[in-house]
Amino acid sequence: MHKCLIACHKDCLDKVAFDEVICDGWHLYGADLCLQANLVSGMSVIAVPMNIWHKSNGNADKNYYITQNKLGKKYKNKYKIINTTNGFVYTNSIRRGLLNIYRKIRYGI
């Protein structure tokens, strides 16, 4: 069973919202909310590295990588790289494309 805790002041939720187009499932909605909060209010965001909490990469299935790619596209020109507790994605189209090719070869996804 996986659990997630996202904490913020209630005023933050007036400025950010769940993006159901980008995060149309369970993957990366917390990362998206944190990235939005940082952009609209300059709030600091902390993602705990996976080697502290996860014994594996979690449920990084094909849908995870699809959502991760959409997140990278959404924040192109706003962030260079997006780090999460389950990995990272480049926002640069070329780097993101190369990472996607590597993952297809390495993991068959």
All heavy atoms as an XYZ file, in Angstrom:
878
protein
N       0.839     -1.171      0.000
C       0.000      0.000      0.000
C       0.888      1.240      0.000
O       1.833      1.333      0.759
C      -0.906     -0.012      1.225
C      -1.752      1.234      1.325
S      -2.767      1.282      2.804
C      -4.125      0.301      2.271
N       0.574      2.192     -0.861
C       1.337      3.431     -0.951
C       0.542      4.559     -0.326
O      -0.661      4.665     -0.509
C       1.642      3.779     -2.410
C       2.491      2.760     -3.073
N       3.843      2.714     -2.887
C       2.190      1.741     -3.893
C       4.342      1.715     -3.577
N       3.348      1.110     -4.195
N       1.226      5.406      0.381
C       0.601      6.566      1.014
C       1.322      7.817      0.548
O       2.475      7.776      0.172
C       0.717      6.480      2.540
C       0.208      5.214      3.132
C      -1.222      5.347      3.477
C      -1.630      4.053      4.166
N      -2.978      3.877      4.358
N       0.605      8.921      0.596
C       1.196     10.195      0.192
C       0.657     11.278      1.110
O      -0.527     11.283      1.456
C       0.818     10.505     -1.259
S       1.473     12.073     -1.846
N       1.501     12.190      1.515
C       1.084     13.321      2.329
C       1.547     14.587      1.633
O       2.736     14.750      1.342
C       1.697     13.243      3.736
C       1.499     14.493      4.590
C       0.022     14.664      4.940
C       2.339     14.407      5.850
N       0.597     15.442      1.348
C       0.903     16.753      0.782
C       0.360     17.773      1.765
O      -0.833     17.756      2.087
C       0.252     16.944     -0.592
C       0.724     15.860     -1.554
C       0.543     18.335     -1.142
C      -0.040     15.815     -2.850
N       1.219     18.633      2.275
C       0.805     19.610      3.272
C       1.048     21.020      2.746
O       2.092     21.299      2.158
C       1.572     19.389      4.567
N       0.067     21.867      2.944
C       0.215     23.268      2.572
C      -0.824     24.090      3.334
O      -1.773     23.555      3.898
C       0.043     23.462      1.062
S      -1.595     23.080      0.453
N      -0.643     25.378      3.319
C      -1.604     26.288      3.933
C      -2.843     26.339      3.050
O      -2.745     26.215      1.821
C      -0.976     27.685      4.076
C      -1.773     28.598      4.946
N      -2.812     29.342      4.466
C      -1.684     28.854      6.273
C      -3.338     30.033      5.446
N      -2.663     29.762      6.564
N      -3.997     26.539      3.630
C      -5.241     26.524      2.859
C      -5.276     27.594      1.774
O      -5.913     27.408      0.744
C      -6.453     26.647      3.771
C      -6.554     27.976      4.482
C      -7.783     28.038      5.348
C      -7.864     29.414      5.990
N      -9.144     29.643      6.609
N      -4.573     28.708      1.958
C      -4.531     29.758      0.930
C      -3.882     29.259     -0.356
O      -4.184     29.745     -1.438
C      -3.783     30.989      1.437
C      -4.506     31.687      2.577
O      -5.733     31.458      2.728
O      -3.859     32.447      3.309
N      -2.973     28.299     -0.221
C      -2.297     27.741     -1.387
C      -3.301     27.065     -2.319
O      -3.192     27.171     -3.540
C      -1.233     26.752     -0.947
S      -0.380     25.945     -2.309
N      -4.278     26.388     -1.746
C      -5.258     25.667     -2.554
C      -6.186     26.606     -3.324
O      -6.871     26.177     -4.247
C      -6.066     24.707     -1.685
C      -5.235     23.574     -1.083
C      -6.093     22.712     -0.179
C      -4.602     22.733     -2.173
N      -6.204     27.892     -2.972
C      -6.954     28.882     -3.750
C      -6.215     29.243     -5.033
O      -6.802     29.775     -5.961
C      -7.181     30.156     -2.933
C      -8.103     29.937     -1.750
O      -8.941     29.002     -1.814
O      -7.985     30.685     -0.759
N      -4.910     28.954     -5.080
C      -4.068     29.345     -6.209
C      -3.705     28.196     -7.134
O      -3.304     28.424     -8.270
C      -2.785     29.994     -5.686
C      -3.030     31.245     -4.872
C      -1.749     31.767     -4.281
C      -2.025     32.969     -3.385
N      -0.829     33.433     -2.712
N      -3.796     26.978     -6.659
C      -3.428     25.806     -7.465
C      -4.600     24.831     -7.504
O      -5.478     24.864     -6.656
C      -2.162     25.097     -6.927
C      -0.970     26.023     -6.930
C      -2.392     24.536     -5.538
N      -4.588     23.985     -8.511
C      -5.671     23.007     -8.648
C      -5.126     21.742     -9.294
O      -4.109     21.756     -9.974
C      -6.790     23.590     -9.501
N      -5.831     20.635     -9.082
C      -5.464     19.394     -9.738
C      -5.633     19.554    -11.244
O      -6.651     20.055    -11.708
C      -6.341     18.236     -9.247
C      -6.044     17.833     -7.836
C      -6.872     18.198     -6.802
C      -4.908     17.073     -7.545
C      -6.596     17.828     -5.497
C      -4.623     16.699     -6.251
C      -5.464     17.078     -5.217
N      -4.636     19.154    -11.989
C      -4.681     19.205    -13.447
C      -5.037     17.811    -13.942
O      -4.185     16.942    -14.074
C      -3.324     19.647    -13.999
C      -3.325     19.865    -15.495
O      -4.199     19.298    -16.191
O      -2.442     20.597    -15.975
N      -6.317     17.609    -14.219
C      -6.802     16.280    -14.597
C      -6.437     15.906    -16.030
O      -6.613     14.756    -16.424
C      -8.312     16.210    -14.389
C      -8.681     16.339    -12.921
C     -10.180     16.340    -12.676
O     -10.951     16.049    -13.609
O     -10.574     16.640    -11.545
N      -5.945     16.853    -16.812
C      -5.492     16.547    -18.173
C      -4.096     15.929    -18.108
O      -3.823     14.908    -18.727
C      -5.501     17.805    -19.065
C      -4.885     17.509    -20.420
C      -6.920     18.338    -19.217
N      -3.214     16.553    -17.352
C      -1.839     16.052    -17.218
C      -1.801     14.816    -16.327
O      -1.220     13.797    -16.674
C      -0.904     17.148    -16.649
C      -0.894     18.380    -17.547
C       0.514     16.600    -16.439
C      -0.384     18.167    -18.934
N      -2.421     14.902    -15.176
C      -2.414     13.816    -14.193
C      -3.803     13.180    -14.181
O      -4.627     13.477    -13.321
C      -2.042     14.346    -12.817
S      -0.417     15.126    -12.781
N      -4.032     12.305    -15.128
C      -5.355     11.698    -15.287
C      -5.483     10.363    -14.556
O      -6.369      9.575    -14.841
C      -5.696     11.537    -16.768
C      -4.673     10.714    -17.524
O      -3.618     10.391    -16.948
O      -4.927     10.399    -18.693
N      -4.609     10.143    -13.608
C      -4.628      8.931    -12.791
C      -4.004      9.241    -11.445
O      -4.076     10.370    -10.968
N      -3.360      8.254    -10.861
C      -2.776      8.422     -9.534
C      -1.347      8.953     -9.549
O      -0.807      9.297     -8.508
C      -2.786      7.083     -8.794
C      -4.153      6.672     -8.409
C      -4.920      5.716     -9.006
C      -4.942      7.211     -7.352
N      -6.129      5.625     -8.384
C      -6.179      6.542     -7.355
C      -4.737      8.206     -6.392
C      -7.187      6.817     -6.445
C      -5.742      8.473     -5.491
C      -6.946      7.789     -5.522
N      -0.739      9.013    -10.712
C       0.678      9.354    -10.778
C       0.938     10.858    -10.834
O       0.307     11.571    -11.604
C       1.326      8.705    -12.002
C       1.281      7.215    -11.988
N       1.904      6.460    -11.022
C       0.673      6.331    -12.818
C       1.689      5.186    -11.254
N       0.946      5.078    -12.342
N       1.864     11.316    -10.025
C       2.502     12.635    -10.092
C       1.603     13.838     -9.828
O       2.003     14.966    -10.056
C       3.227     12.800    -11.437
C       4.343     11.781    -11.662
C       4.818     11.798    -13.104
C       5.497     12.046    -10.715
N       0.403     13.636     -9.320
C      -0.463     14.773     -9.025
C       0.136     15.640     -7.922
O       0.010     16.865     -7.941
C      -1.884     14.336     -8.669
C      -1.973     13.471     -7.438
C      -2.113     14.037     -6.179
C      -1.901     12.091     -7.537
C      -2.189     13.251     -5.046
C      -1.975     11.298     -6.410
C      -2.119     11.882     -5.164
O      -2.196     11.099     -4.046
N       0.826     15.024     -6.974
C       1.473     15.783     -5.911
C       2.616     16.630     -6.435
O       2.784     17.790     -6.043
N       3.396     16.062     -7.333
C       4.495     16.825     -7.943
C       3.950     18.007     -8.728
O       4.477     19.118     -8.638
C       5.317     15.922     -8.861
N       2.869     17.795     -9.473
C       2.267     18.877    -10.242
C       1.765     19.988     -9.319
O       1.994     21.170     -9.585
C       1.129     18.352    -11.109
C       0.517     19.425    -11.994
O       1.295     20.206    -12.613
O      -0.720     19.506    -12.073
N       1.100     19.637     -8.229
C       0.628     20.658     -7.283
C       1.792     21.444     -6.701
O       1.728     22.672     -6.565
C      -0.175     20.009     -6.160
C      -1.568     19.529     -6.510
C      -2.179     18.767     -5.340
C      -2.464     20.693     -6.900
N       2.879     20.764     -6.364
C       4.056     21.444     -5.809
C       4.694     22.383     -6.822
O       5.079     23.503     -6.485
C       5.080     20.412     -5.335
S       4.561     19.471     -3.894
N       4.801     21.943     -8.062
C       5.390     22.795     -9.104
C       4.520     24.021     -9.353
O       5.035     25.132     -9.517
C       5.592     21.994    -10.392
C       6.620     20.868    -10.289
C       6.511     19.940    -11.490
C       8.025     21.416    -10.143
N       3.208     23.834     -9.376
C       2.294     24.974     -9.530
C       2.462     25.964     -8.375
O       2.543     27.176     -8.597
C       0.838     24.499     -9.535
C       0.372     23.818    -10.777
C      -1.085     23.447    -10.647
O      -1.943     24.302    -10.410
N      -1.382     22.160    -10.786
N       2.488     25.450     -7.149
C       2.612     26.310     -5.967
C       3.902     27.120     -6.014
O       3.910     28.303     -5.678
C       2.557     25.467     -4.698
N       4.973     26.495     -6.454
C       6.245     27.200     -6.561
C       6.161     28.329     -7.585
O       6.666     29.423     -7.355
C       7.351     26.218     -6.923
C       8.684     26.903     -7.077
O       9.143     27.128     -8.195
N       9.308     27.249     -5.970
N       5.496     28.083     -8.708
C       5.394     29.103     -9.758
C       4.474     30.261     -9.376
O       4.797     31.415     -9.632
C       4.912     28.480    -11.068
C       5.906     27.584    -11.790
C       5.253     26.932    -13.001
C       7.139     28.370    -12.220
N       3.331     29.969     -8.789
C       2.358     31.035     -8.524
C       2.632     31.817     -7.247
O       2.236     32.964     -7.129
C       0.899     30.522     -8.512
C       0.535     29.910     -9.835
C       0.640     29.566     -7.378
N       3.314     31.207     -6.291
C       3.515     31.912     -5.030
C       4.955     31.912     -4.543
O       5.249     32.464     -3.496
C       2.617     31.310     -3.951
O       3.013     29.988     -3.685
N       5.842     31.260     -5.277
C       7.235     31.203     -4.866
C       7.471     30.324     -3.653
O       8.514     30.393     -3.018
N       6.501     29.464     -3.325
C       6.647     28.572     -2.176
C       7.778     27.583     -2.410
O       7.970     27.114     -3.519
C       5.347     27.791     -1.937
C       4.171     28.643     -1.576
S       2.694     27.634     -1.441
C       2.798     27.197      0.273
N       8.507     27.280     -1.373
C       9.539     26.255     -1.462
C       8.878     24.889     -1.479
O       7.866     24.665     -0.832
C      10.483     26.331     -0.266
O      11.173     27.555     -0.295
N       9.475     23.982     -2.235
C       8.937     22.636     -2.381
C      10.026     21.641     -2.025
O      11.176     21.794     -2.437
C       8.455     22.405     -3.835
C       7.981     20.985     -4.023
C       7.369     23.406     -4.198
N       9.662     20.616     -1.262
C      10.614     19.589     -0.875
C      10.075     18.237     -1.315
O       8.938     17.892     -1.023
C      10.827     19.572      0.647
C      11.376     20.912      1.119
C      11.742     18.425      1.050
C      11.404     21.063      2.617
N      10.900     17.482     -2.047
C      10.568     16.094     -2.396
C      11.617     15.215     -1.732
O      12.814     15.385     -1.953
C      10.580     15.884     -3.903
N      11.188     14.313     -0.895
C      12.108     13.434     -0.181
C      12.675     12.422     -1.176
O      11.922     11.775     -1.904
C      11.389     12.719      0.974
C      12.333     11.783      1.704
C      10.798     13.744      1.930
N      13.993     12.267     -1.251
C      14.594     11.330     -2.201
C      14.103      9.902     -2.001
O      13.854      9.479     -0.882
C      16.087     11.423     -1.908
C      16.266     12.722     -1.201
C      14.987     12.963     -0.457
N      13.994      9.166     -3.107
C      13.422      7.825     -3.048
C      14.235      6.849     -2.213
O      13.692      5.927     -1.649
C      13.201      7.266     -4.443
C      14.436      6.900     -5.194
S      13.963      6.199     -6.759
C      15.539      5.735     -7.362
N      15.525      7.048     -2.096
C      16.323      6.069     -1.359
C      16.075      6.133      0.147
O      16.498      5.260      0.881
C      17.806      6.214     -1.669
C      18.348      7.578     -1.327
O      17.610      8.510     -1.019
N      19.652      7.717     -1.388
N      15.362      7.137      0.596
C      15.019      7.215      2.014
C      13.706      6.474      2.289
O      13.581      5.732      3.231
C      14.905      8.680      2.479
C      16.294      9.329      2.430
C      14.308      8.773      3.870
C      16.305     10.797      2.752
N      12.731      6.635      1.422
C      11.398      6.107      1.693
C      11.038      4.867      0.885
O      10.257      4.049      1.319
C      10.350      7.176      1.415
C      10.501      8.335      2.341
C      11.048      9.557      2.025
C      10.170      8.408      3.717
N      11.053     10.371      3.124
C      10.512      9.686      4.184
C       9.611      7.502      4.610
C      10.309     10.091      5.488
C       9.402      7.923      5.920
C       9.754      9.189      6.340
N      11.540      4.733     -0.313
C      11.135      3.630     -1.173
C      12.215      2.555     -1.234
O      13.391      2.851     -1.380
C      10.882      4.124     -2.612
C       9.653      4.943     -2.744
N       8.397      4.398     -2.798
C       9.478      6.280     -2.851
C       7.506      5.361     -2.922
N       8.142      6.510     -2.953
N      11.790      1.309     -1.157
C      12.717      0.202     -1.367
C      12.810     -0.114     -2.854
O      13.676     -0.832     -3.286
C      12.250     -1.032     -0.596
C      12.348     -0.860      0.900
C      11.907     -2.101      1.623
C      11.973     -1.888      3.117
N      11.490     -3.044      3.857
N      11.882      0.431     -3.623
C      11.884      0.256     -5.077
C      11.470      1.584     -5.694
O      11.304      2.575     -4.999
C      10.887     -0.836     -5.480
O       9.561     -0.380     -5.252
N      11.265      1.603     -6.993
C      10.798      2.816     -7.656
C       9.285      2.979     -7.568
O       8.699      3.749     -8.297
C      11.218      2.819     -9.136
C      12.663      3.210     -9.283
O      13.245      3.788     -8.373
N      13.243      2.899    -10.414
N       8.655      2.267     -6.670
C       7.215      2.372     -6.543
C       6.531      1.731     -7.738
O       7.065      0.827     -8.368
N       5.375      2.207     -8.058
C       4.592      1.657     -9.156
C       4.879      2.447    -10.427
O       4.018      3.147    -10.943
C       3.102      1.690     -8.798
C       2.255      0.985     -9.823
O       2.766      0.251    -10.661
N       0.965      1.216     -9.788
N       6.077      2.346    -10.930
C       6.486      3.087    -12.129
C       6.141      2.258    -13.365
O       6.996      1.700    -14.031
C       7.967      3.412    -12.076
N       4.856      2.176    -13.660
C       4.394      1.436    -14.832
C       4.352      2.357    -16.053
O       4.780      3.514    -15.993
C       3.023      0.803    -14.566
C       1.946      1.834    -14.227
O       2.198      3.052    -14.338
O       0.843      1.408    -13.853
N       3.831      1.862    -17.144
C       3.788      2.638    -18.387
C       3.025      3.954    -18.197
O       3.456      5.002    -18.685
C       3.140      1.796    -19.491
C       3.126      2.473    -20.835
C       2.544      1.565    -21.903
C       2.568      2.258    -23.244
N       2.066      1.399    -24.312
N       1.919      3.929    -17.471
C       1.144      5.154    -17.241
C       1.923      6.192    -16.457
O       1.759      7.390    -16.662
C      -0.174      4.828    -16.530
C      -1.128      4.082    -17.422
O      -1.154      4.296    -18.628
N      -1.883      3.177    -16.846
N       2.780      5.728    -15.542
C       3.632      6.651    -14.795
C       4.519      7.440    -15.756
O       4.618      8.661    -15.681
C       4.486      5.899    -13.776
C       5.530      6.776    -13.125
C       5.207      7.585    -12.055
C       6.836      6.813    -13.615
C       6.155      8.418    -11.474
C       7.791      7.629    -13.038
C       7.441      8.429    -11.968
O       8.381      9.246    -11.407
N       5.164      6.735    -16.680
C       6.081      7.399    -17.607
C       5.336      8.286    -18.613
O       5.850      9.317    -19.031
C       6.970      6.374    -18.306
C       7.926      5.730    -17.334
C       7.774      4.412    -16.942
C       8.971      6.457    -16.776
C       8.638      3.826    -16.030
C       9.841      5.891    -15.862
C       9.673      4.584    -15.495
O      10.533      4.024    -14.578
N       4.132      7.912    -18.984
C       3.317      8.772    -19.856
C       2.989     10.068    -19.130
O       3.134     11.165    -19.687
C       2.033      8.034    -20.299
C       2.379      6.902    -21.269
C       1.033      9.007    -20.922
C       1.227      5.961    -21.567
N       2.566      9.962    -17.887
C       2.245     11.157    -17.097
C       3.491     11.987    -16.847
O       3.459     13.217    -16.927
C       1.590     10.755    -15.759
O       0.425      9.975    -16.028
C       1.211     11.971    -14.947
N       4.602     11.321    -16.573
C       5.858     12.033    -16.346
C       6.253     12.837    -17.590
O       6.696     13.974    -17.484
C       6.952     11.031    -15.980
C       8.230     11.676    -15.504
C       9.299     10.654    -15.241
O       9.634      9.882    -16.131
N       9.836     10.644    -14.035
N       6.069     12.255    -18.760
C       6.386     12.944    -20.004
C       5.469     14.169    -20.195
O       5.921     15.237    -20.599
C       6.256     11.978    -21.181
C       6.876     12.527    -22.434
O       8.018     12.984    -22.430
N       6.125     12.486    -23.523
N       4.174     14.020    -19.893
C       3.233     15.141    -20.000
C       3.609     16.255    -19.022
O       3.511     17.436    -19.352
C       1.792     14.677    -19.744
C       1.237     13.799    -20.845
C      -0.264     13.569    -20.720
C      -0.631     12.678    -19.591
N      -2.076     12.351    -19.551
N       4.057     15.884    -17.838
C       4.479     16.863    -16.842
C       5.704     17.625    -17.344
O       5.793     18.847    -17.180
C       4.784     16.150    -15.527
C       4.797     16.979    -14.261
C       3.418     17.529    -13.951
C       5.301     16.141    -13.092
N       6.634     16.911    -17.967
C       7.815     17.561    -18.535
C       7.447     18.566    -19.606
O       8.013     19.660    -19.675
N       6.475     18.214    -20.448
C       6.016     19.145    -21.488
C       5.335     20.363    -20.879
O       5.526     21.492    -21.331
C       5.042     18.443    -22.427
C       5.669     17.446    -23.350
C       4.602     16.786    -24.215
C       5.176     15.702    -25.088
N       4.132     15.015    -25.865
N       4.521     20.141    -19.853
C       3.776     21.239    -19.222
C       4.714     22.298    -18.656
O       4.437     23.490    -18.758
C       2.890     20.686    -18.102
C       2.134     21.763    -17.340
C       1.243     21.176    -16.273
C       0.506     22.271    -15.510
N      -0.413     21.693    -14.505
N       5.824     21.869    -18.068
C       6.718     22.805    -17.398
C       7.964     23.149    -18.206
O       8.924     23.669    -17.659
C       7.077     22.269    -16.007
C       5.874     22.295    -15.099
C       5.187     21.131    -14.792
C       5.401     23.493    -14.582
C       4.062     21.165    -13.978
C       4.287     23.540    -13.772
C       3.621     22.370    -13.475
O       2.502     22.412    -12.672
N       7.906     22.898    -19.510
C       9.003     23.291    -20.392
C       9.189     24.803    -20.269
O       8.222     25.550    -20.185
C       8.666     22.911    -21.833
C       9.760     23.238    -22.810
C       9.383     22.832    -24.215
C      10.509     23.180    -25.158
N      10.158     22.889    -26.535
N      10.408     25.252    -20.233
C      10.782     26.664    -20.097
C      10.508     27.232    -18.707
O      10.692     28.415    -18.482
C      10.088     27.540    -21.153
C      10.434     27.134    -22.557
O      11.563     26.738    -22.842
N       9.460     27.202    -23.451
N      10.041     26.405    -17.768
C       9.833     26.865    -16.397
C      10.815     26.189    -15.446
O      11.233     26.783    -14.460
C       8.393     26.610    -15.975
C       7.406     27.445    -16.786
C       5.982     27.161    -16.384
C       5.038     28.051    -17.133
N       4.491     27.470    -18.328
N      11.131     24.936    -15.735
C      12.097     24.163    -14.962
C      12.976     23.393    -15.947
O      12.525     23.025    -17.017
C      11.407     23.144    -14.044
C      10.500     23.748    -12.996
C       9.128     23.825    -13.199
C      11.021     24.235    -11.806
C       8.295     24.384    -12.240
C      10.195     24.780    -10.841
C       8.830     24.854    -11.065
O       8.017     25.401    -10.123
N      14.219     23.123    -15.574
C      15.100     22.329    -16.433
C      14.885     20.839    -16.205
O      14.946     20.047    -17.136
C      16.568     22.678    -16.167
C      16.946     24.046    -16.652
C      18.411     24.313    -16.421
C      18.759     25.696    -16.914
N      20.180     25.997    -16.756
N      14.677     20.471    -14.972
C      14.483     19.069    -14.605
C      13.471     19.023    -13.468
O      13.432     19.913    -12.630
C      15.828     18.407    -14.205
C      15.672     16.907    -14.045
C      16.412     19.031    -12.980
C      17.003     16.153    -13.912
N      12.642     17.990    -13.483
C      11.659     17.803    -12.418
C      12.045     16.540    -11.667
O      12.079     15.450    -12.236
C      10.242     17.681    -12.995
C       9.852     18.986    -13.707
C       9.243     17.337    -11.890
C       8.558     18.892    -14.491
N      12.361     16.701    -10.378
C      12.702     15.573     -9.518
C      11.492     15.188     -8.687
O      10.787     16.053     -8.171
C      13.851     15.950     -8.570
C      15.148     16.107     -9.305
O      15.660     15.151     -9.852
N      15.675     17.308     -9.341
N      11.254     13.895     -8.587
C      10.191     13.389     -7.725
C      10.767     12.261     -6.886
O      11.925     11.876     -7.064
C       8.992     12.854     -8.547
O       9.371     11.645     -9.211
C       8.511     13.882     -9.560
N       9.963     11.712     -6.004
C      10.456     10.621     -5.163
C      10.669      9.344     -5.957
O      11.330      8.420     -5.481
C       9.482     10.343     -4.005
O       8.205     10.067     -4.553
C       9.418     11.515     -3.067
N      10.131      9.257     -7.173
C      10.279      8.044     -7.991
C      11.160      8.256     -9.217
O      11.195      7.401    -10.081
C       8.926      7.527     -8.456
C       8.181      6.830     -7.363
O       8.664      6.732     -6.254
N       7.011      6.341     -7.662
N      11.807      9.368     -9.326
C      12.661      9.586    -10.488
C      12.664     11.034    -10.930
O      12.357     11.929    -10.162
N      12.983     11.245    -12.186
C      13.084     12.602    -12.705
C      12.673     12.616    -14.165
O      12.588     11.582    -14.831
C      14.513     13.130    -12.562
C      15.500     12.427    -13.456
C      15.811     12.937    -14.697
C      16.106     11.244    -13.060
C      16.711     12.281    -15.531
C      17.001     10.579    -13.870
C      17.301     11.099    -15.109
N      12.429     13.823    -14.666
C      12.163     14.014    -16.090
C      12.760     15.353    -16.504
O      12.744     16.314    -15.748
C      10.646     13.953    -16.418
C       9.887     15.089    -15.787
C      10.413     13.945    -17.928
N      13.353     15.385    -17.690
C      13.835     16.633    -18.257
C      12.660     17.360    -18.911
O      11.762     16.725    -19.452
C      14.895     16.368    -19.331
C      16.167     15.763    -18.808
C      16.494     14.438    -19.080
C      17.050     16.514    -18.038
C      17.668     13.880    -18.608
C      18.221     15.956    -17.555
C      18.524     14.645    -17.846
O      19.675     14.094    -17.378
N      12.696     18.677    -18.892
C      11.657     19.440    -19.578
C      12.088     19.807    -20.993
O      11.248     20.103    -21.830
C      11.282     20.708    -18.793
O      12.441     21.522    -18.640
C      10.729     20.346    -17.427
N      13.367     19.774    -21.252
C      13.882     20.012    -22.601
C      13.441     18.869    -23.506
O      13.624     17.695    -23.181
C      15.413     20.105    -22.539
C      16.059     20.181    -23.895
O      16.160     19.175    -24.587
N      16.505     21.365    -24.257
N      12.858     19.198    -24.661
C      12.288     18.187    -25.556
C      13.302     17.122    -25.979
O      12.980     15.931    -26.016
C      11.719     18.854    -26.813
O      10.718     19.756    -26.474
N      14.512     17.531    -26.324
C      15.528     16.586    -26.797
C      15.962     15.653    -25.668
O      15.987     14.429    -25.834
C      16.731     17.333    -27.401
C      16.291     18.083    -28.669
C      17.870     16.368    -27.706
C      17.308     19.045    -29.216
N      16.293     16.219    -24.518
C      16.709     15.382    -23.388
C      15.582     14.455    -22.942
O      15.811     13.302    -22.607
C      17.149     16.246    -22.211
C      18.501     16.855    -22.416
C      18.929     17.575    -21.180
N      20.304     18.003    -21.331
C      20.988     18.613    -20.392
N      20.423     18.864    -19.228
N      22.216     18.979    -20.592
N      14.352     14.983    -22.905
C      13.208     14.162    -22.504
C      12.999     13.021    -23.497
O      12.739     11.884    -23.120
C      11.953     15.023    -22.390
C      10.804     14.329    -21.685
C       9.600     15.236    -21.455
N       9.025     15.696    -22.701
C       9.111     16.940    -23.178
N       9.749     17.864    -22.498
N       8.559     17.271    -24.318
N      13.149     13.318    -24.786
C      13.016     12.295    -25.820
C      14.070     11.211    -25.692
O      13.769     10.020    -25.805
N      15.307     11.603    -25.433
C      16.385     10.623    -25.251
C      16.154      9.767    -24.007
O      16.390      8.557    -24.031
C      17.742     11.329    -25.174
C      18.228     11.966    -26.480
C      19.481     12.798    -26.236
C      18.468     10.917    -27.542
N      15.684     10.394    -22.934
C      15.384      9.636    -21.727
C      14.257      8.637    -21.986
O      14.315      7.490    -21.539
C      14.994     10.581    -20.588
C      14.711      9.948    -19.231
C      15.929      9.185    -18.707
C      14.276     11.011    -18.240
N      13.253      9.043    -22.756
C      12.152      8.141    -23.096
C      12.638      6.955    -23.927
O      12.217      5.815    -23.710
C      11.041      8.883    -23.841
C      10.266      9.821    -22.939
O      10.262      9.666    -21.731
N       9.626     10.803    -23.537
N      13.537      7.206    -24.872
C      14.109      6.122    -25.689
C      14.893      5.167    -24.801
O      14.756      3.945    -24.918
C      15.002      6.686    -26.815
C      14.127      7.408    -27.854
C      15.823      5.578    -27.458
C      14.929      8.211    -28.856
N      15.711      5.709    -23.907
C      16.474      4.868    -22.991
C      15.548      3.980    -22.170
O      15.779      2.784    -22.024
C      17.336      5.732    -22.056
C      17.892      4.961    -20.888
C      18.973      4.096    -21.055
C      17.310      5.073    -19.630
C      19.478      3.377    -19.983
C      17.803      4.348    -18.547
C      18.875      3.496    -18.739
O      19.363      2.782    -17.693
N      14.479      4.550    -21.633
C      13.560      3.782    -20.788
C      12.842      2.695    -21.607
O      12.580      1.619    -21.086
C      12.562      4.707    -20.121
C      13.207      5.498    -19.006
C      12.250      6.479    -18.396
N      12.870      7.116    -17.249
C      12.485      8.271    -16.754
N      11.467      8.914    -17.294
N      13.083      8.796    -15.711
N      12.535      2.996    -22.857
C      11.894      1.982    -23.709
C      12.834      0.811    -23.937
O      12.425     -0.351    -23.884
C      11.463      2.588    -25.046
C      10.227      3.441    -24.941
C       9.846      4.027    -26.270
C       8.668      4.966    -26.082
N       8.271      5.612    -27.322
N      14.104      1.110    -24.177
C      15.094      0.055    -24.396
C      15.374     -0.694    -23.091
O      15.364     -1.925    -23.058
C      16.387      0.641    -24.985
C      16.135      1.178    -26.391
C      17.504     -0.398    -24.990
C      17.263      2.017    -26.946
N      15.622      0.040    -22.026
C      16.022     -0.548    -20.738
C      14.892     -1.299    -20.057
O      15.074     -2.393    -19.535
C      16.534      0.567    -19.818
C      16.894      0.137    -18.411
C      18.192     -0.647    -18.392
N      18.673     -0.822    -17.053
C      18.417     -1.893    -16.297
N      17.707     -2.864    -16.765
N      18.925     -1.998    -15.088
N      13.693     -0.697    -20.039
C      12.594     -1.268    -19.260
C      11.450     -1.823    -20.112
O      10.507     -2.376    -19.594
C      12.027     -0.217    -18.293
C      13.072      0.328    -17.348
C      13.520      1.640    -17.473
C      13.627     -0.455    -16.350
C      14.480      2.160    -16.617
C      14.598      0.043    -15.492
C      15.009      1.356    -15.624
O      15.957      1.851    -14.787
N      11.529     -1.617    -21.412
C      10.485     -2.125    -22.295
C       9.147     -1.414    -22.157
O       8.094     -2.000    -22.369
N       9.200     -0.140    -21.812
C       7.959      0.617    -21.652
C       7.782      1.673    -22.708
O       8.693      2.087    -23.340
C       7.858      1.287    -20.272
C       9.134      2.075    -19.985
C       7.611      0.268    -19.195
C       9.079      2.907    -18.764
